[in-house]
């Protein structure tokens, strides 16, 4: 199951589209593999990792 995180739109609103997409992708993986059971916490971690990914991608 892939979560869309509509309830967390304020958390995603300010992100660049590529970072938002990556954050959702990461959060879904965290939920699927059981590292998180709370969607909000998974999304917070997903956003953190996606922002790091974006910074590293830009060099």
DSSP file (Angstrom, degrees, kcal/mol; ACC not computed):
  #  RESIDUE AA STRUCTURE BP1 BP2  ACC     N-H-->O    O-->H-N    N-H-->O    O-->H-N    TCO  KAPPA ALPHA  PHI   PSI    X-CA   Y-CA   Z-CA
    1    1 A X              0   0    0      0, 0.0     2,-0.5     0, 0.0    31,-0.1   0.000 360.0 360.0 360.0 133.0    0.0    0.0    0.0
    2    2 A X        -     0   0    0     30,-0.0     2,-0.3    27,-0.0    23,-0.1  -0.920 360.0-144.8-105.7 126.6    1.3    3.5   -0.9
    3    3 A X        -     0   0    0     -2,-0.5    25,-0.1    21,-0.2    24,-0.0  -0.638   7.3-161.6 -86.5 147.1    0.2    6.3    1.3
    4    4 A X        -     0   0    0     -2,-0.3    -1,-0.1    24,-0.0    20,-0.1   0.596  24.5-140.0-104.1 -16.5   -0.4    9.7   -0.3
    5    5 A X    >   +     0   0    0      1,-0.1     3,-1.4     2,-0.1     7,-0.1   0.833  43.1 155.4  63.2  36.4   -0.2   11.8    2.9
    6    6 A X  G >  S+     0   0    0      1,-0.3     3,-1.4     2,-0.2     4,-0.2   0.851  70.6  60.4 -60.7 -33.5   -3.1   14.1    2.0
    7    7 A X  G 3  S+     0   0    0      1,-0.3    -1,-0.3     2,-0.1     3,-0.2   0.646 104.4  50.8 -68.7 -12.7   -3.6   14.8    5.8
    8    8 A X  G X>  +     0   0    0     -3,-1.4     3,-1.2     1,-0.2     4,-1.0   0.074  68.6 125.4-112.4  21.9   -0.1   16.1    6.0
    9    9 A X  H X>  +     0   0    0     -3,-1.4     4,-2.0     1,-0.3     3,-0.6   0.840  68.7  60.2 -54.0 -38.8   -0.3   18.6    3.1
   10   10 A X  H 34 S+     0   0    0      1,-0.2     4,-0.5    -3,-0.2    -1,-0.3   0.870 104.1  51.6 -58.8 -33.1    0.9   21.6    5.2
   11   11 A X  H <4 S+     0   0    0     -3,-1.2    -1,-0.2     1,-0.2    -2,-0.2   0.789 118.1  37.6 -69.7 -27.2    4.1   19.7    5.9
   12   12 A X  H X< S+     0   0    0     -4,-1.0     3,-1.6    -3,-0.6    -2,-0.2   0.625  92.3  89.8 -97.8 -16.7    4.6   19.1    2.2
   13   13 A X  T 3< S+     0   0    0     -4,-2.0    -1,-0.1     1,-0.3    -2,-0.1   0.818  88.5  45.2 -55.8 -40.5    3.4   22.5    0.8
   14   14 A X  T 3  S+     0   0    0     -4,-0.5    -1,-0.3    -3,-0.1     2,-0.2   0.494  91.5 104.3 -86.7  -3.9    6.7   24.4    0.9
   15   15 A X  S <  S-     0   0    0     -3,-1.6     2,-0.1     1,-0.1    -3,-0.0  -0.474  79.7-106.4 -80.5 148.6    8.8   21.6   -0.6
   16   16 A X     >  -     0   0    0     -2,-0.2     4,-2.8     1,-0.1     3,-0.4  -0.418  38.7-109.8 -62.3 148.4   10.1   21.6   -4.2
   17   17 A X  H  > S+     0   0    0      1,-0.2     4,-2.5     2,-0.2     5,-0.2   0.871 118.4  49.6 -53.3 -41.3    8.1   19.1   -6.3
   18   18 A X  H  > S+     0   0    0      2,-0.2     4,-2.0     1,-0.2    -1,-0.2   0.879 113.1  46.6 -67.9 -35.8   11.1   16.7   -6.6
   19   19 A X  H  > S+     0   0    0     -3,-0.4     4,-2.8     2,-0.2    -2,-0.2   0.894 111.7  51.7 -70.9 -40.3   11.7   16.9   -2.9
   20   20 A X  H  X S+     0   0    0     -4,-2.8     4,-2.2     2,-0.2     5,-0.2   0.937 111.1  47.2 -60.0 -47.8    8.0   16.3   -2.1
   21   21 A X  H  X S+     0   0    0     -4,-2.5     4,-2.2    -5,-0.2    -1,-0.2   0.914 114.1  47.1 -60.5 -44.5    7.9   13.3   -4.4
   22   22 A X  H  X S+     0   0    0     -4,-2.0     4,-2.8     2,-0.2    -1,-0.2   0.890 109.8  53.8 -66.2 -40.0   11.1   11.9   -2.8
   23   23 A X  H  X S+     0   0    0     -4,-2.8     4,-2.7     2,-0.2    -2,-0.2   0.911 110.6  46.3 -61.6 -43.0    9.9   12.5    0.7
   24   24 A X  H  X S+     0   0    0     -4,-2.2     4,-2.5     2,-0.2    -1,-0.2   0.909 112.2  51.3 -65.5 -41.9    6.7   10.6    0.0
   25   25 A X  H  X S+     0   0    0     -4,-2.2     4,-1.9    -5,-0.2    -2,-0.2   0.936 113.4  44.3 -59.5 -47.8    8.6    7.8   -1.6
   26   26 A X  H  X S+     0   0    0     -4,-2.8     4,-2.5     2,-0.2    -2,-0.2   0.924 112.2  52.1 -64.2 -45.5   11.0    7.5    1.4
   27   27 A X  H  X S+     0   0    0     -4,-2.7     4,-2.1     1,-0.2    -1,-0.2   0.897 108.5  51.3 -60.0 -41.2    8.1    7.7    3.9
   28   28 A X  H  X S+     0   0    0     -4,-2.5     4,-2.6     1,-0.2    -1,-0.2   0.910 109.9  49.4 -62.1 -41.9    6.3    4.9    2.1
   29   29 A X  H  X S+     0   0    0     -4,-1.9     4,-2.5     1,-0.2     6,-0.3   0.905 109.7  51.7 -63.7 -40.9    9.4    2.7    2.3
   30   30 A X  H  <>S+     0   0    0     -4,-2.5     6,-1.5     1,-0.2     5,-1.3   0.885 113.3  44.5 -63.4 -38.6    9.8    3.4    6.0
   31   31 A X  H ><5S+     0   0    0     -4,-2.1     3,-0.8    -5,-0.2    -2,-0.2   0.899 113.2  50.7 -71.2 -41.1    6.2    2.4    6.7
   32   32 A X  H 3<5S+     0   0    0     -4,-2.6    -2,-0.2     1,-0.2    -1,-0.2   0.891 111.3  46.7 -65.2 -40.2    6.4   -0.7    4.5
   33   33 A X  T 3<5S-     0   0    0     -4,-2.5    -1,-0.2    -5,-0.2    -2,-0.2   0.442 113.7-116.6 -87.0   3.6    9.6   -2.0    6.1
   34   34 A X  T < 5S+     0   0    0     -3,-0.8    -3,-0.2     2,-0.3    -4,-0.1   0.540  79.2 124.9  81.5   7.3    8.2   -1.4    9.6
   35   35 A X  S   <S+     0   0    0     -5,-1.3     2,-0.3    -6,-0.3    -4,-0.2   0.811  83.8  22.7 -68.5 -26.8   10.7    1.2   10.7
   36   36 A X        -     0   0    0     -6,-1.5    -2,-0.3    -9,-0.1    -1,-0.2  -0.985  53.3-177.4-134.9 146.4    7.8    3.5   11.4
   37   37 A X  S    S+     0   0    0     -2,-0.3     2,-0.5    -3,-0.1    -1,-0.1   0.533  70.2  78.9-113.5 -16.4    4.2    2.8   12.2
   38   38 A X     >  -     0   0    0      1,-0.1     4,-2.4     2,-0.0     5,-0.2  -0.834  68.8-150.4 -96.2 124.4    3.0    6.4   12.4
   39   39 A X  H  > S+     0   0    0     -2,-0.5     4,-2.5     1,-0.2     5,-0.2   0.888  95.8  53.1 -60.9 -40.8    2.5    8.2    9.1
   40   40 A X  H  > S+     0   0    0      2,-0.2     4,-2.2     1,-0.2    -1,-0.2   0.913 111.6  44.7 -62.6 -43.7    3.4   11.6   10.5
   41   41 A X  H  > S+     0   0    0      2,-0.2     4,-2.2     1,-0.2    -1,-0.2   0.894 113.0  51.3 -68.0 -39.8    6.7   10.4   11.9
   42   42 A X  H  X S+     0   0    0     -4,-2.4     4,-2.5     1,-0.2    -2,-0.2   0.905 110.7  49.1 -62.7 -40.5    7.5    8.5    8.8
   43   43 A X  H  X S+     0   0    0     -4,-2.5     4,-2.9     2,-0.2     5,-0.2   0.907 107.9  53.3 -67.7 -41.3    6.8   11.6    6.7
   44   44 A X  H  X S+     0   0    0     -4,-2.2     4,-2.2     1,-0.2    -1,-0.2   0.930 113.4  43.7 -57.6 -45.1    9.0   13.8    9.0
   45   45 A X  H  X S+     0   0    0     -4,-2.2     4,-2.7     2,-0.2     5,-0.2   0.895 112.2  53.6 -67.1 -39.2   11.9   11.4    8.5
   46   46 A X  H  X S+     0   0    0     -4,-2.5     4,-2.5     2,-0.2    -2,-0.2   0.903 109.1  48.4 -60.9 -42.1   11.1   11.2    4.8
   47   47 A X  H  X S+     0   0    0     -4,-2.9     4,-2.6     2,-0.2     5,-0.2   0.927 111.2  50.8 -63.7 -45.3   11.2   15.0    4.4
   48   48 A X  H  X S+     0   0    0     -4,-2.2     4,-1.9    -5,-0.2    -2,-0.2   0.943 114.6  42.8 -57.7 -49.5   14.5   15.1    6.3
   49   49 A X  H  X S+     0   0    0     -4,-2.7     4,-2.5     1,-0.2    -1,-0.2   0.873 112.9  52.8 -67.0 -36.8   16.1   12.4    4.1
   50   50 A X  H  X S+     0   0    0     -4,-2.5     4,-2.5    -5,-0.2    -1,-0.2   0.885 108.1  50.5 -67.1 -38.3   14.6   13.9    0.9
   51   51 A X  H  X S+     0   0    0     -4,-2.6     4,-2.3     2,-0.2    -1,-0.2   0.909 111.8  47.9 -65.3 -40.8   16.1   17.4    1.8
   52   52 A X  H  X S+     0   0    0     -4,-1.9     4,-2.6    -5,-0.2    -2,-0.2   0.909 111.1  51.7 -63.5 -41.9   19.5   15.7    2.3
   53   53 A X  H  X S+     0   0    0     -4,-2.5     4,-2.3     1,-0.2    -2,-0.2   0.919 110.1  48.9 -59.0 -45.1   19.1   13.9   -0.9
   54   54 A X  H  X S+     0   0    0     -4,-2.5     4,-1.9     2,-0.2    -2,-0.2   0.915 111.2  48.7 -64.4 -43.9   18.3   17.1   -2.8
   55   55 A X  H  X S+     0   0    0     -4,-2.3     4,-0.9     1,-0.2    -1,-0.2   0.924 114.1  46.4 -61.5 -44.5   21.3   18.9   -1.2
   56   56 A X  H  < S+     0   0    0     -4,-2.6    -1,-0.2     1,-0.2    -2,-0.2   0.854 109.4  55.1 -66.2 -34.8   23.6   16.0   -2.2
   57   57 A X  H  < S+     0   0    0     -4,-2.3    -1,-0.2     1,-0.2    -2,-0.2   0.870 107.6  49.1 -66.7 -36.8   22.2   15.8   -5.7
   58   58 A X  H  <        0   0    0     -4,-1.9    -1,-0.2    -5,-0.2    -2,-0.2   0.686 360.0 360.0 -77.8 -17.6   23.0   19.5   -6.3
   59   59 A X     <        0   0    0     -4,-0.9    -3,-0.2    -3,-0.2    -2,-0.1   0.470 360.0 360.0  78.0 360.0   26.5   19.0   -5.0
